[in-house]
Amino acid sequence: MLTIFGVVAVSIMFLSYWTEERSKWLVLIFAFGSALTALYSGLEEVYPITVIEGLWSLVAVRRFAQRHQRETGKADAD
């Protein structure tokens, strides 16, 4: 069951990263997928990957916030 969870988490991360230019929300989904992958690797006791995926999740949340701010500012300018 844990393996299925890992496959789903990594699949979410991969697909959202692959298509993230389509929507800022896909960047947020990528952050969620990274957090799930961090949880999975923590449960598997692969702690270096847990740390890396946790950091990727934080980076993605920051990218989402910046993109949201840019797009919202652009909408306000119109």
N, C-alpha and C positions, 0 to 999 in steps of 0.2 A: 504494500500500500504506500509505503514511503517513497518507493521508486516512482510510482505513478504521480505522486505529488511533485517530485523533482522534475519529471518530464513535463508536467503541466506548467510549472513555474518557469522553467527555461524556455518553453514554447511561447508563453506569454511575453517573456522578455525579448526573445528573438523576433517574433512577428511585429511587436510594437516598435522595436528599434528599426526594423526594415521599412516600416511604413510611416515613421514619425513625421516626415515632412508634410504629410497630408493634413495633420491636425495637431494642435498643441496638446490636446487631450491624450494623444498617443504617447507623448513624452511622459505624461503623468502615469499612464498605464505601464510604461517601461519602468518607472520608479517603483511601482507596485510589484511588477514582476521581479525586479532586482531584490526587493525586500523579501519576497517569497523564496527566491533562490538563496538568500542569506539565511533565512529560517531553515530551509532544507539542509544546507551545508552545516549549519549548527547542529541540527538533529543527527546528522551523519558524523559529527565531531571532526569536521574538516575546517578548522578554525581560520586558517589563512584565507580561504575562499569566503568564509562568513564575513570577515572584515572587509575584504575587497568588494563584495557585493553590497554590503551595507554602505560603503562609501559611494559606490555607483548609484545607489538609491538616493543618497543625499545630493549628489551632483545632478541627477535627473530632476529632482524636485526644484532645485535652484534654476535649472534650465527652463523648466515649465514656468516658474514664477517670472523669469526675465522675458520669456516669450509672451506670456499673458499680458505683462505690463506693456510691452512693445505693441501688441495687437490692440489692446484697449486704448492706448494713447493714440494710435493711428485712427481708431474709430471715432475718438473724441475730436480729432482734428478735422474730420469731414463735415 
